Amino acid sequence: MKQRKTGNVTLQEVANYAGVSKTTASVALSGGDYVSEETKNKVIAAAQELGYVYNRAAASLRSNTSSTVGLIIPDLNNSFYTALLSGVNTALNKVEKTILLGSTAESLEVQDRLISSMLEHRVCGIILFAVLGSSDELIEKIKNLGIPVVLVNRNFPEFTCDYIGIDDVKAGQLATQHLVEKGHHKIAYLGGTSELSSWYKRREGYESILKKYHIDMDESLIIEGSPTQESGYKLAEDILKLDEKPTAIFCFNDVIAIGAMMKLEENGIIPGRDIAIVGVDDIPEASIIKPKLTTVSSFAFLRGVKAANILGERINGYDGKPKTIILEPQLIVRDSSN
């Protein structure tokens, strides 16, 4: 076996070693269909023996194509987003595309930087979980470059993009209806912020069920906070300070519910026994923690698959009107609401 070179190995050297032209070597390494399997294997073996690293970015510049898709999400600590990522990755693997991942931490500045970096890397499309305050100018800038954008979960009326989300009003209705049917009339709505359209819609669903059963609204039971586990833990302290405590809590999402459950348990209040808790999302931890969390599934994995599929259609030339896909949420009853 030939010794690996200590410097950069060129494509021409790989071609010479494999006994093919530079063009054939390039096509073989890029996965093209115009060379035989035998030739591909020979070129790949030569590249491995010489220590050659295929420069996909440079190849994209030459061919004006890319096999990379950008995915921008708010928070890697929330397993909702890792489930979404898994769905996107599953769909993209089938079409041999790779994810370039970025996390914004809900910062417009970080989002702008991530998008600029992805454009520099010549991604062929972007799946975006947009930060609050995102402008239509930013989206139009991406689209004007011929790069399709699919929005997930957060939609904005001024954006003319494909969008995939869930029926958030229905999510609020399912959670609240379940708690009312369990005999609860004093139900808190915990976490999430009024800046989020999904928060308003889930609140709308929550309030519609209270109205349906002639249950008086209590504004003190609607407590806002960031959609994180740490926030859920802290917000539960506000619940504990109330003069008339709720007998049930509808949480904006599962990580808030898990944080709240931890704080309540520290104070001797056991979810599923002393208080009922329902979340939204059905993250993997929901079925593992004790007590297991009753939740409304928002189908994160499936949304990731569908977002990638829609993006794939755009990349392949579909130029029809923007698609909006709204999934129906599903109540999953576990131990925390018994």
MOVENQUI-V199051 format. One record per pair of residues at least 6 apart in sequence whose C-alpha atoms are under 8 Angstrom apart, sorted by sequence separation. I is the first residue (numbers start at 0). GAP is how many residues later the second one is. D is the distance in whole Angstrom. If there is no record, write none. Layout:
# MOVENQUI-V199051
[[I/GAP/D] [I/GAP/D]]
This chain:
# MOVENQUI-V199051
[[14/6/6] [15/6/8] [26/6/8] [46/6/7] [59/6/5] [74/6/7] [75/6/7] [91/6/7] [103/6/5] [141/6/7] [142/6/7] [192/6/6] [193/6/6] [209/6/7] [224/6/6] [238/6/7] [250/6/5] [263/6/7] [264/6/7] [268/6/7] [270/6/6] [285/6/6] [286/6/6] [14/7/5] [26/7/7] [27/7/6] [91/7/8] [103/7/5] [141/7/8] [191/7/6] [209/7/7] [224/7/8] [238/7/8] [263/7/8] [285/7/5] [13/8/8] [26/8/7] [72/8/7] [102/8/8] [154/8/7] [178/8/8] [285/8/7] [11/9/8] [14/9/8] [56/9/8] [88/9/8] [260/9/8] [285/9/8] [11/10/5] [14/10/5] [88/10/7] [103/10/8] [138/10/8] [150/10/7] [152/10/8] [206/10/7] [224/10/7] [260/10/7] [10/11/7] [13/11/7] [23/11/7] [27/11/7] [28/11/7] [149/11/6] [150/11/6] [151/11/6] [152/11/6] [153/11/7] [175/11/8] [27/12/5] [101/12/6] [148/12/6] [149/12/5] [150/12/5] [151/12/5] [152/12/5] [222/12/7] [148/13/7] [149/13/6] [150/13/7] [151/13/6] [152/13/7] [281/13/6] [10/14/7] [28/14/7] [149/14/8] [188/14/8] [278/14/7] [280/14/7] [281/14/6] [10/15/7] [24/15/8] [27/15/7] [28/15/7] [277/15/7] [278/15/6] [279/15/5] [280/15/6] [281/15/5] [27/16/8] [260/16/8] [276/16/7] [277/16/5] [278/16/4] [279/16/5] [280/16/5] [281/16/7] [188/17/8] [276/17/7] [277/17/5] [278/17/6] [279/17/6] [280/17/5] [281/17/8] [24/18/6] [99/18/8] [220/18/8] [277/18/8] [279/18/7] [280/18/7] [271/19/7] [280/19/7] [110/20/7] [138/20/7] [256/20/7] [270/20/7] [125/21/7] [127/21/7] [129/21/7] [256/21/7] [124/22/5] [125/22/6] [126/22/6] [127/22/6] [128/22/6] [129/22/8] [135/22/6] [256/22/6] [107/23/6] [123/23/6] [124/23/5] [125/23/5] [126/23/5] [127/23/5] [128/23/5] [135/23/6] [231/23/7] [232/23/7] [255/23/8] [17/24/6] [106/24/7] [107/24/8] [122/24/8] [123/24/7] [124/24/6] [125/24/6] [126/24/6] [127/24/6] [128/24/7] [129/24/6] [231/24/4] [235/24/5] [253/24/8] [254/24/8] [17/25/5] [28/25/7] [105/25/5] [107/25/7] [126/25/7] [128/25/6] [220/25/8] [226/25/7] [230/25/7] [231/25/6] [232/25/8] [233/25/8] [234/25/7] [235/25/8] [253/25/5] [29/26/8] [105/26/7] [107/26/7] [226/26/7] [228/26/5] [229/26/8] [231/26/7] [232/26/4] [233/26/7] [236/26/7] [248/26/8] [250/26/7] [252/26/5] [253/26/5] [75/27/7] [103/27/7] [227/27/6] [228/27/5] [231/27/4] [232/27/4] [235/27/6] [246/27/8] [247/27/5] [248/27/6] [249/27/6] [250/27/6] [251/27/6] [252/27/4] [253/27/6] [14/28/7] [17/28/6] [68/28/7] [70/28/7] [72/28/8] [74/28/6] [226/28/7] [227/28/6] [228/28/7] [230/28/7] [231/28/5] [232/28/7] [235/28/7] [246/28/5] [247/28/4] [248/28/5] [249/28/5] [250/28/5] [251/28/6] [252/28/6] [253/28/7] [298/28/8] [13/29/7] [16/29/6] [66/29/7] [67/29/6] [68/29/6] [69/29/6] [70/29/6] [71/29/6] [72/29/6] [73/29/5] [74/29/7] [171/29/7] [172/29/8] [175/29/8] [226/29/6] [228/29/6] [229/29/6] [232/29/7] [233/29/8] [245/29/8] [246/29/6] [247/29/6] [248/29/6] [249/29/6] [250/29/7] [253/29/7] [297/29/8] [66/30/5] [67/30/5] [68/30/5] [69/30/5] [70/30/5] [71/30/5] [72/30/5] [73/30/5] [74/30/6] [167/30/6] [171/30/4] [175/30/6] [184/30/6] [193/30/7] [228/30/5] [232/30/5] [297/30/8] [298/30/7] [66/31/6] [67/31/6] [68/31/6] [69/31/6] [70/31/6] [71/31/6] [72/31/6] [73/31/5] [74/31/8] [170/31/6] [171/31/6] [174/31/8] [189/31/8] [192/31/5] [227/31/8] [228/31/8] [297/31/5] [13/32/6] [67/32/7] [69/32/8] [71/32/7] [73/32/5] [168/32/5] [169/32/7] [171/32/7] [172/32/4] [176/32/6] [188/32/6] [189/32/6] [190/32/6] [191/32/5] [192/32/6] [253/32/7] [296/32/6] [297/32/7] [13/33/6] [167/33/5] [168/33/5] [171/33/4] [172/33/5] [175/33/6] [187/33/4] [188/33/5] [189/33/5] [190/33/5] [191/33/5] [192/33/6] [295/33/6] [296/33/5] [167/34/5] [168/34/7] [170/34/7] [171/34/5] [175/34/8] [186/34/7] [187/34/6] [188/34/6] [189/34/6] [190/34/5] [191/34/5] [192/34/8] [295/34/5] [296/34/6] [168/35/6] [169/35/6] [172/35/7] [187/35/8] [189/35/8] [190/35/6] [191/35/5] [295/35/4] [296/35/7] [13/36/7] [168/36/4] [172/36/6] [190/36/6] [294/36/6] [295/36/6] [167/37/8] [168/37/8] [293/37/8] [294/37/5] [13/38/7] [293/38/6] [294/38/7] [71/39/8] [293/39/5] [294/39/8] [190/40/8] [292/40/8] [293/40/4] [8/41/7] [10/41/8] [190/41/7] [253/41/7] [292/41/6] [293/41/6] [8/42/7] [9/42/7] [71/42/8] [153/42/8] [189/42/8] [291/42/6] [292/42/6] [293/42/6] [8/43/5] [153/43/7] [291/43/5] [292/43/5] [293/43/6] [7/44/7] [8/44/8] [153/44/8] [190/44/7] [290/44/5] [291/44/6] [292/44/8] [3/45/6] [4/45/6] [189/45/7] [290/45/6] [2/46/7] [3/46/5] [4/46/7] [1/47/6] [2/47/7] [3/47/6] [286/47/8] [0/48/7] [1/48/7] [69/48/6] [201/50/8] [281/50/8] [69/53/6] [198/53/7] [67/54/8] [68/54/5] [69/54/8] [71/54/8] [67/55/5] [68/55/6] [69/55/6] [70/55/6] [71/55/6] [72/55/7] [73/55/7] [65/56/7] [66/56/7] [67/56/6] [68/56/5] [69/56/4] [70/56/5] [71/56/5] [72/56/5] [73/56/8] [65/57/6] [66/57/7] [67/57/8] [68/57/6] [69/57/6] [70/57/6] [71/57/6] [72/57/8] [73/57/7] [65/58/6] [68/58/8] [71/58/8] [187/58/6] [277/58/7] [64/59/7] [185/59/8] [186/59/5] [189/59/7] [276/59/5] [277/59/7] [185/60/5] [186/60/6] [187/60/6] [188/60/6] [189/60/6] [190/60/6] [191/60/6] [275/60/6] [276/60/5] [60/61/8] [185/61/6] [186/61/5] [187/61/5] [188/61/5] [189/61/5] [190/61/5] [191/61/8] [275/61/4] [59/62/7] [184/62/8] [185/62/7] [186/62/5] [187/62/6] [188/62/6] [189/62/6] [190/62/8] [274/62/7] [275/62/7] [131/63/7] [183/63/6] [186/63/7] [188/63/7] [271/63/6] [272/63/8] [56/64/7] [131/64/8] [183/64/6] [271/64/4] [56/65/8] [190/65/7] [270/65/5] [271/65/5] [272/65/7] [189/66/8] [270/66/7] [271/66/5] [178/69/7] [175/74/7] [174/75/7] [178/97/7] [174/103/6] [174/104/8] [170/109/7] [174/120/7] [174/121/7] [173/122/7] [170/125/6] [165/132/6] [164/138/7] [163/139/7] [163/142/8] [163/143/7] [162/144/8] [161/148/8] [77/150/7] [151/151/8] [151/155/7] [150/156/8] [173/156/8] [174/156/7] [181/156/8] [149/157/6] [173/157/6] [169/158/8] [170/158/6] [178/158/7] [162/159/8] [165/159/8] [166/159/6] [169/159/7] [170/159/8] [149/160/7] [161/160/5] [162/160/6] [163/160/6] [164/160/6] [165/160/5] [166/160/6] [149/161/6] [160/161/5] [161/161/5] [162/161/5] [163/161/5] [164/161/5] [165/161/5] [166/161/6] [167/161/8] [148/162/7] [159/162/6] [160/162/7] [161/162/6] [162/162/6] [163/162/6] [164/162/6] [165/162/6] [166/162/7] [147/163/7] [163/163/8] [165/163/6] [147/166/6] [147/167/7] [146/168/8] [77/177/7] [126/180/7] [126/181/7] [126/184/8] [125/185/8] [124/186/7] [124/190/7] [123/191/7] [82/200/8] [79/201/7] [79/202/8] [79/203/5] [78/204/6] [78/205/7] [86/213/8] [87/213/8] [86/214/4] [90/214/5] [85/215/6] [86/215/6] [88/215/8] [89/215/7] [83/216/5] [84/216/7] [86/216/7] [87/216/4] [88/216/8] [91/216/7] [82/217/6] [83/217/5] [86/217/4] [87/217/5] [90/217/6] [91/217/8] [82/218/5] [83/218/7] [85/218/7] [86/218/5] [87/218/8] [90/218/7] [80/219/7] [83/219/7] [84/219/6] [87/219/7] [79/220/6] [83/220/5] [87/220/5] [82/221/8] [83/221/8]]
